[in-house]
Amino acid sequence: MTCLNAELTHQLTTLCQHYVQQFREKHGHLPVVEKDDQWLSPCEQGEYSQDANYWQPVEITDELSFENVEQALGFSLHNDIKVFFTSVYSESFDLTCEEGQLSFVLPWNKDDFDRLQENVIGHILMKQKLKQPITVFFGLTDQDDFILSVNNDSGEVWVEQVGKTAHKKLANNLSEFLGQLTPVIYD
């Protein structure tokens, strides 16, 4: 792992830890997710109630790779995307920056990572069909049909409307963007 990969992983895990810490301070316990015995995750940390479990983001120890996606597409994905999606398993959680509110798209478990790969391929194929620059989504905004993406060539972070060309640059890279974010904890 290169120094930049380690920095991005560290920023993402630190942001996750801040979310959990702030949630605990506000609610007195870990975040809670609805139970689903068919969709288990290493994030789950015990029972909260009959219908819910505690959870927290955890470092991915599985060997996850985008090699199959890159082979199918015939080109390499930007390294920031690969590092982002293979660093932590997590439920979605809310964040804010000066541009508004957002949430990450992170895998919940290994099967979710496989499903994520399929969605990345579908997104890229749509971009190619529309003859638009290749981007890879990594987050959702608080506006319908607007996503956060990384330009596959430059690594820049952009906002784009689904099906449209990215229209607003937010940061030069994913690491810079993560540094602008603050977790949001609701009552």
ABEGO torsion letter per residue (X at the ends): XBAAAAAAAAAAAAAAAAAAAAAAAAAGBBBBBBBBAABBBAABAEBABAABBBBBBBBBABBBBAAAAAAAAGBBBBAAAAAAAAABBBBBBBBBBAAEBBBBBBBABAAAAAAAAAAAAAAAAAAAAAGBBBBBBABBBABBGBBBBBBAAAGBBBBBBBGBBBABBABABAAAAAAABBBBBBX
